[in-house]
Amino acid sequence: MQKIKSLMTRQGLRSPQESVHDLSPIENLRFPTKEELRESWEEPTDPQAQQEIINSIEEVYFSNDAFDIVKYELERLPPVLSLQELEEYRDKLKQQQAAVSKKVADLILEKQPAYVQELERVTSLQNGLQLAAVICADGRRHLNIAKEGFTQTSLGLLANQRKRQLLIGLLKSLRTIKTLQRTDVRLSEMLEEEDYPGAIQLCLECQKAASTFKHYSCISELNSKLQDTLEQIEEQLDVALSKICKNFDINHYTKVQQAYRLLGKTQTAMDQLHMHFTQAIHNTVFQVVLGYVELCAGNTDTKFQKLQYKDLCTHITSDSYIPCLADLCKALWEVMLSYYRTMQWHENHDQEEAATVSSVSDNSSVVGTEENSFDRSYVKKKLEHGLSRIWQDVQLKVKTYLLGTDLSNFKYDDFIFVLDVISRLMQVGEEFCGSKSEVLQESIRKQSVNYFKTYHRTRLEELRMFLENETWELCPVKSNFSILQLHEFKFMVQSRSPSVSPSKQPASAISATVTLFEQYCNGGNPFEIQADSKDDETEDVLASNGYESDEQEKSAYQEYDSDSDVPEELKRDYVDEQTGDAPMKSVSRETLRSKKKSDYSLNKGNAPILTNTTLNVVRLVGKYMQMMNILKPIAFDVIHFMSQLFDYYLYAVYTFFGRNDTFESTGLGLSSSRLRTTLNRIQESLIDLEVSTDATGTLAAAEERKEKVPSPHLSHLVVLTSGNSLYGLAERVVATESLVFLAEQFECLQPHLDAVMPAAKKPFLQQFYSQTVSTANELRKPVYWIVAAKAIDYEQMLLLMANVKWDVKEIMSQHNIYVDSLLKEFEEFNRRLNEVSKRVRIPLIVSNILWEHCMRLANRTLVEGYANVKKCSNEGRALMQLDFQQFLMKLEKLTDIRPIPDKEFVETYIKAYYLTENDMERWIKEHREYSTKHLTNLVNVCLGSHINKKARQKLLAAIDDIDRPKR
């Protein structure tokens, strides 16, 4: 019903007359009844009205086909029936029914032509099917005729041909099986010839053939046998791979790699190779150390073979330590060189393969190329990763060996050789994998610090012995002497000089252009170099006479070799220039002095002043720097110990020649605050002031005392009390100026020390130079002050001044006798100074300091004498000025120092007598360089004549106020 409703809605209303002619004859046979005609007549013919009637039909009538209309209408009846209402309702329903029927009839009339057309198509289809049935019957009949006349005969021929082909294939398979049975012998021959790629290729072909004929029972056993053979080949291939680790052979390794590639196990081969290298390192070091241990033990006991490598290293004796270390490094070098050459082989092979792939552009090989590229990438990464692993194993093995023996008692040259070997090994590690060798550095640092503490302690004791036996006489060196001429500093000259032959250059200079691996790739071993300590070359730094030839001047540096472990070499007075040997007989002091005279008279301007002890310290510094240059991780410890050498030398010179509490208490500022601080620091940190060891002391205190050295004592041969020698001026000059020379050498070495000093420790080095090295020349003041204080009899001058009458009534034209006495003292001082300069060259700066000290003391003595005057008149004060002017005039003829030191100190004091009361008070506050005694005497005596008592008390109170803070 719903479909009918929707259809009626789409089609719209059409009149029955418009659609009657569309009805088929069959449909025209039925005519409506009279009642229907009557009803249709009664129905509205207006399509719009008819559509409104249809729209008024309830939706329930269009719900579905199962809808019971009668039941629905009966249920809708009201409880009380009315005939009129029922008839009206009935008419309404009939009207709706008639509208619907008319609508349906219109739709049927509309679709009549389509129905007729479809009926004609069905009839045509029926005719076509009948024709197809006839054609199929004819086809079947013709197929039966072909079967009987052709197919059965031809298939028989084909079946016979197939049987023939099968028999031919069987014959071929039988021949292949026969060949497979004979391949076992050929495989064995190829393995004996180490033709691993050919054997694997043959075995794989046999396996492929065997898998093809596996349906034969005789082949199954052969297949398993071939699999066993292949496994045997892999085992032999693994053994062949392990041989690469110690002696790399290109042809051998190429065969092995080809074999693994045929097996498709290139990555497995790399894993196995690294395992073999690790095993080779372990076996190599164990066998080397075991050989030396058994050799030193002198028996064939096998107990050592059961020891662990770490325990085995503890059985190495001191005599065999260095040869064993050298052999150990040689063996490890061979392993690392094999790995290096392995990497080279792969790099070259990869380049060749890449060139081959780029020249062949076959699309069919893309998959294989990608697989090979992946294998190459894996191998490259594995080899690069293996570099650090192998080097780590090498470091750990060498570290165990290094720490297995206490090296603190080794000779210096032996220990330097050990450092050189380890330094070369670290250079190998740097080139091998870019490693900084932290493990090796830490282990050798421990041994070096341990060794160096013992070595340094012994050197400090030797230095104390040298200082206590030093007579402070000149060591006759050439005028062009430089510490770089010493054997101990040869390494610095070689590293900077391009003229040094390559054979004499250290490995670091060679490696700047060619790595060790490139240099020794085809033979040789970088650890076969012996300690270069037995040359025939000598150093020529000591002057045997006063005449130095041009050739000697030009050859300022001649390489010199000495047993640097023998301290006696450092004590030589002079070395024969031609032989480099010490004289057979000891040279007398007079002879040595005469040599010094000629040498220093001819080279007075530039010959450095130093002693045997200074040369000893310089040589020690060179040795320390050698060790530091080889092993930079202990640079701080070495520089710290090096600074102690300088500290001890400085402290000794001060103790011997500069310490004098009497003069230091004068407050003249002879020792600067920086120098006093430095000396106090040295005394607290380095000098052992305790005479006897306290058995009850703590362990920490005992350890601290081990780091200290007893204070040195001046040799009894050195006399500092003789006035004729200006109280040991020659010895004082040699000692002080040699200290200054030593400080200058330290200054020259500062850039080198700064370059190797760790950044965190550089403040220590800067502090050492700024607070210690730079204070060396400040020691001149207190040392030469003592000479100046004793060279002139200032007490005698005070006594002569006390006898002068200063309250004279008339101006004097003649100066007092004390001036002449003082000038005679200066003339005598000048004469003695010239006598001393004949023995020892006195530098101009020293001469100036001596004269400055003497004049400063003389001027201060004059002020002291003037301050002792009890009575003084204006004429007496003028006499003071006359005396002082006379003294200055005569003194300026003896010395070139201008202006005269402390000249104003005296003149200002004399002129203060003429000041008024107010000016005097201001003058007292401004001139605090005068003592309370000086100021008090000026107020009481000199000003007493023209100021009253009240004013004098006021001035004395001002003086007391100035003096109070000092107390």
PyMOL commands that set and color helices and strands:
alter all, ss='L'
color gray80, all
select helices_A, chain A and resi 2-11+16-22+25-28+34-42+47-56+59-62+69-76+83-181+183-192+196-212+217-245+250-263+266-297+302-306+309-313+318-359+363-403+412-433+438-469+483-485+487-496+502-504+507-510+516-519+526-528+550-554+567-571+589-602+612-630+632-658+661-664+673-685+699-706+729-756+759-771+773-791+794-802+817-839+844-867+874-894+903-914+917-926+932-942+949-966
alter helices_A, ss='H'
color red, helices_A
select strands_A, chain A and resi 687-688+709-710
alter strands_A, ss='S'
color yellow, strands_A
deselect
rebuild
show_as cartoon
